[in-house]
Amino acid sequence: MPVAKHSDPLHGVTLETVVTSLMNRYGWEELSRRIRIKCFSNDPSIKSSLVFLRRTPWARKKVEDLYIHASHEKA
């Protein structure tokens, strides 16, 4: 039986995975330059970023868009 493919590139990817992957790829300094939010520039951590991004839809969208863009660059 064939497995259905999801059209959503974030299907099954947690926000923690997204933030960790971007931090490992770019580092906090570059992330704060690419997406100007304080959780990336002032005492950044995965935990504080997750709290902020879960409460702030516009910022989460920017982070998810960067993750999708970065994952396409690898391929």
N, C-alpha and C positions, 0 to 999 in steps of 0.2 A: 504494500500500500504506500503510495507516495506521500511524503511529508509536505504539508502546505508551507509555503514561504510567506513570511510577513513582509509587507511593504514598508513597515516602520523600521528604520535602521536602528532604533533604540529599543526595539522589542527584546525584553529579557535582560537588558543592561541596567544595573542599578545606578542611581545618582552617585553613590560612593565610588563605583567603578569609573564613572565618567570623570569625576574630579581627580581621583588618584592617577588615572591615565594621563590627563592633561598636565598635572603637576609633574609627573615623571618625565613627560615629553618636553615641556617648556620651562618648568621651574616657576616659583611664585612670582619672581620679578617680571618675567616675560608674560605670564598670565595677567598680571595687574596692568601691564602695558596694553595688551590686546583687549581686555575687558576691564574697564575702569570701575571696579567695585572694591570697597574697603576690605572686604573679607580676604582679598588676595594681596592687599598691600600693607595693611596694618596688623601685625602679629598674626600672619596667616597660619591656618591649620586645616586639616581635612574636616575636623569636627565643626569648627566655627563656620566654615564654608557651607557645609551641609545644612546647618541650622538656617543660615541666611537664605540659601537657594531654595529650600523647601517653603519658605515664607514669601519669596519674591519671584513671582512667575516671569517677569520680564528678564531678570538676571539669569534665571534657570534656562530660559529659552536661548539666550546668548551663549551660555556655557555648552548646552546641548548642540547648538549649531556649530560651534567651534570643534567639538568632539567629532561630529559627523564629517566636517571638512577635513580634519586631521586624519581620520580613519580612511578617507578616500585617497589621501596623499600617499599612504603606505602601499596601497595596491598597485 
